[in-house]
């Protein structure tokens, strides 16, 4: 499992480069630095998810919700996106096609939170 990390202002972009599975929850979250808790997961190299890795995504989503931060997933192929939507519902994850759209979504959500807090 190779996780590439990129830090931008208030977010961490993690690119998972192993093709067959996603790392466990603790491994992924350990790559996020304080002050950069908004997370983008680039899954463009992931082909499919098993039940364990979909649970990992659910745990990550819930962990971001608990600290009032964002998780945006990008680079997901159509079949993988369909599987996630079938398992969790269409609105559970923020899924966008590209990394740039993911960055924009995180910043829009940050602005939205600042207006309501």
PEJO-V505162 format. One line per field, one symbol per residue. ss: DSSP state (A for helix, B for strand, O for the rest). phi: phi as a letter, one per 30 degrees, with the letter a starting at -180 (. if undefined). burial: b if it has 16 or more other C-alpha atoms within 10 Angstrom, else e. A space follows every 50 residues. Layout:
# PEJO-V505162
ss->???
phi->???
burial->???
This chain:
# PEJO-V505162
ss->OOBBBBBBOOBBBBBBOOOOOOOOAAAAAOOOOOOOOBBBBBOOOOOOOO AAAAAAAAAAAAAAAAOOOOBBBBOOOAAAAAAAAAAAOOOOOBBBOOAA AAAAAAAAAAAAAAAAO
phi->.bcccbcbgcbbcccccddcacddeddddddcdejbddbccccdccdacc eddddeddddedddddchbcbbcbiddedddddddddcjdcdcdcbdbdd dddedddddddddddcc
burial->eebeeeeeebbbbbbbbeeebbbebeebbebbeeeebbbbbbbbbbebbe eebbebbbbbbbbbeeeebbbbbbbbeeebbeebeeeeeeeebbbbeebe ebbebbbeebeeeeeee
